[in-house]
Amino acid sequence: MKYCFSILLAVFGFLFSPSISAQIDEHGPVVKNKKEQKDRPSFKERLVYGGNVGAFFGTATFVNINPMVGYKITEPWAAGIGINYLYYNTPAFRGSLFGKSVWTRHYFLEQFYAHAEFESIRYGQTGYRELDKRNVNVALIGLGYQSNYFGIAVLYDLIQDPYSPYSTPLFRIGGMMGIGN
């Protein structure tokens, strides 16, 4: 499990690390004037937010809320945190889960993006064995498409814990404001 997560971090660090360069002419380093420095977006302008919401009602009931907030590191690259709450009630099981996650997203070709996320989930359910509580880790990686503020992503769980609440592939529908729009 730790091996997969280490590989995931190394791959994304290599693929999406910003390049470092300097400009030097014959008179020394090029220094930007104050007007060019002021054109840089403020911290508040670099914030991105969004998430996913879903529900299903019937014989089985599912309600999911997944808000996310992040920071634009560069124009096409953002990283942030999220929380996830899922309530479910079926004829056999009833319970809820709470997860917290860290994520990164890199946009390419304007509206497409690569997404990686590590989520730690704590859930408890009642069913055949009265009460069952677990901690589950999930490492998701995949691709998505965003148009305006709404998008869809297809994600794959690298860990595949048998107690994970997600099936692979995982389809997410949601949105993100502040990047890729």
C-alpha positions as CSV (number, residue, x, y, z in Angstrom):
1,M,0.0,0.0,0.0
2,K,2.7,2.5,0.9
3,Y,4.7,1.4,-2.1
4,C,1.8,2.3,-4.5
5,F,1.3,5.7,-2.8
6,S,5.1,6.4,-3.1
7,I,5.1,5.6,-6.8
8,L,2.0,7.7,-7.3
9,L,3.7,10.7,-5.6
10,A,6.9,10.3,-7.6
11,V,5.1,10.0,-10.9
12,F,3.0,13.1,-10.3
13,G,5.9,15.0,-8.9
14,F,8.0,14.3,-12.0
15,L,5.2,14.9,-14.5
16,F,3.8,18.1,-13.0
17,S,6.7,19.8,-11.4
18,P,7.1,23.4,-12.5
19,S,10.3,24.1,-14.4
20,I,12.7,26.6,-12.9
21,S,14.5,29.0,-15.2
22,A,16.1,32.4,-15.0
23,Q,16.5,35.1,-17.6
24,I,19.9,36.8,-17.9
25,D,21.1,39.2,-20.5
26,E,24.5,40.8,-21.0
27,H,23.8,43.3,-18.2
28,G,22.8,40.7,-15.5
29,P,19.5,39.2,-14.4
30,V,16.3,40.5,-15.8
31,V,14.2,42.2,-13.1
32,K,10.5,42.7,-13.7
33,N,9.1,46.2,-13.0
34,K,6.5,46.8,-10.3
35,K,3.6,46.9,-12.8
36,E,4.4,43.4,-14.1
37,Q,4.7,42.1,-10.5
38,K,1.3,43.6,-9.6
39,D,-0.4,41.6,-12.5
40,R,0.2,38.4,-10.6
41,P,-3.1,37.1,-9.1
42,S,-3.6,37.5,-5.3
43,F,-4.0,34.6,-3.0
44,K,-7.8,35.0,-3.0
45,E,-7.8,34.9,-6.8
46,R,-5.8,31.7,-6.9
47,L,-8.4,29.8,-4.7
48,V,-10.5,27.1,-6.4
49,Y,-13.5,25.4,-5.0
50,G,-16.1,22.8,-6.0
51,G,-16.9,19.2,-5.4
52,N,-19.6,16.6,-6.0
53,V,-23.1,16.1,-4.7
54,G,-25.3,13.0,-5.3
55,A,-28.4,11.2,-4.0
56,F,-30.5,8.2,-4.8
57,F,-33.8,7.4,-3.1
58,G,-35.9,4.2,-3.3
59,T,-35.4,0.8,-1.7
60,A,-31.9,1.9,-1.1
61,T,-31.1,5.5,-0.1
62,F,-27.7,7.1,-0.7
63,V,-26.8,10.8,-0.1
64,N,-23.3,12.0,-0.8
65,I,-21.7,15.4,-0.2
66,N,-18.0,16.0,-1.3
67,P,-16.8,19.7,-1.1
68,M,-13.3,20.5,-2.2
69,V,-11.1,23.6,-1.9
70,G,-7.7,24.2,-3.4
71,Y,-5.0,26.6,-4.6
72,K,-3.9,27.3,-8.2
73,I,-0.1,26.6,-8.0
74,T,0.3,27.6,-11.7
75,E,-2.4,28.4,-14.2
76,P,-3.1,24.7,-15.2
77,W,-2.2,23.1,-11.9
78,A,-4.1,23.1,-8.6
79,A,-3.9,21.1,-5.4
80,G,-6.1,21.1,-2.3
81,I,-8.1,19.2,0.3
82,G,-11.6,17.8,0.5
83,I,-14.0,16.1,2.8
84,N,-16.5,13.4,1.9
85,Y,-19.7,12.4,3.7
86,L,-21.9,9.5,2.5
87,Y,-25.1,8.3,4.2
88,Y,-26.6,5.0,3.0
89,N,-29.6,2.9,4.0
90,T,-30.3,-0.4,2.4
91,P,-32.5,-3.4,3.5
92,A,-29.3,-5.1,4.8
93,F,-27.0,-2.2,5.9
94,R,-27.3,1.3,7.3
95,G,-24.5,3.6,8.0
96,S,-22.3,6.6,7.0
97,L,-18.8,7.3,6.1
98,F,-16.6,10.3,6.6
99,G,-13.4,10.9,4.6
100,K,-10.8,13.5,4.2
101,S,-8.5,13.8,1.2
102,V,-5.7,15.6,-0.5
103,W,-5.8,16.0,-4.2
104,T,-4.0,17.5,-7.2
105,R,-5.3,18.3,-10.7
106,H,-3.4,19.3,-13.8
107,Y,-5.3,20.7,-16.8
108,F,-4.1,20.1,-20.4
109,L,-5.7,20.7,-23.7
110,E,-7.8,23.4,-22.0
111,Q,-10.7,21.3,-20.6
112,F,-9.1,17.9,-19.9
113,Y,-7.3,17.1,-16.6
114,A,-5.3,14.5,-14.8
115,H,-6.4,13.9,-11.2
116,A,-4.8,12.2,-8.3
117,E,-6.3,11.9,-4.8
118,F,-5.5,10.2,-1.5
119,E,-8.5,9.7,0.8
120,S,-8.6,8.3,4.3
121,I,-12.1,7.1,5.1
122,R,-13.7,6.2,8.5
123,Y,-17.1,4.4,8.4
124,G,-19.5,2.6,10.6
125,Q,-22.4,0.6,9.6
126,T,-25.1,-1.5,11.3
127,G,-26.1,-4.8,9.7
128,Y,-25.7,-8.5,10.3
129,R,-22.9,-8.0,12.8
130,E,-24.6,-5.1,14.7
131,L,-21.9,-2.4,14.3
132,D,-18.8,-2.5,12.1
133,K,-16.3,0.4,12.1
134,R,-13.3,0.6,9.8
135,N,-10.6,2.9,8.5
136,V,-9.9,2.5,4.7
137,N,-7.3,4.3,2.6
138,V,-8.0,5.0,-1.1
139,A,-5.6,6.3,-3.8
140,L,-7.4,7.5,-6.9
141,I,-5.8,8.4,-10.2
142,G,-7.5,9.2,-13.5
143,L,-8.6,11.6,-16.2
144,G,-11.5,14.1,-16.4
145,Y,-13.2,16.6,-18.7
146,Q,-14.6,20.0,-17.5
147,S,-16.8,22.4,-19.4
148,N,-17.6,25.6,-17.7
149,Y,-18.1,24.7,-14.1
150,F,-19.3,21.1,-14.6
151,G,-17.3,18.0,-15.3
152,I,-16.9,14.3,-15.2
153,A,-14.0,12.1,-14.2
154,V,-13.1,8.5,-14.4
155,L,-10.8,7.4,-11.6
156,Y,-9.0,4.1,-10.7
157,D,-8.3,3.0,-7.1
158,L,-4.6,1.9,-6.9
159,I,-5.0,0.4,-3.4
160,Q,-8.2,-1.6,-4.0
161,D,-8.9,-2.3,-0.3
162,P,-11.7,-4.9,-0.1
163,Y,-13.5,-2.7,2.4
164,S,-13.3,0.4,0.1
165,P,-16.8,1.9,-0.6
166,Y,-15.7,2.6,-4.2
167,S,-15.9,0.3,-7.1
168,T,-13.3,0.6,-9.9
169,P,-13.6,2.5,-12.2
170,L,-15.2,5.3,-10.2
171,F,-17.2,7.9,-12.2
172,R,-17.5,11.3,-10.6
173,I,-19.8,14.1,-11.8
174,G,-19.3,17.5,-10.2
175,G,-17.4,20.7,-10.8
176,M,-14.7,23.2,-10.0
177,M,-14.7,27.0,-10.0
178,G,-11.6,29.1,-10.5
179,I,-9.6,26.8,-12.8
180,G,-10.0,25.4,-16.3
181,N,-13.0,27.6,-17.0
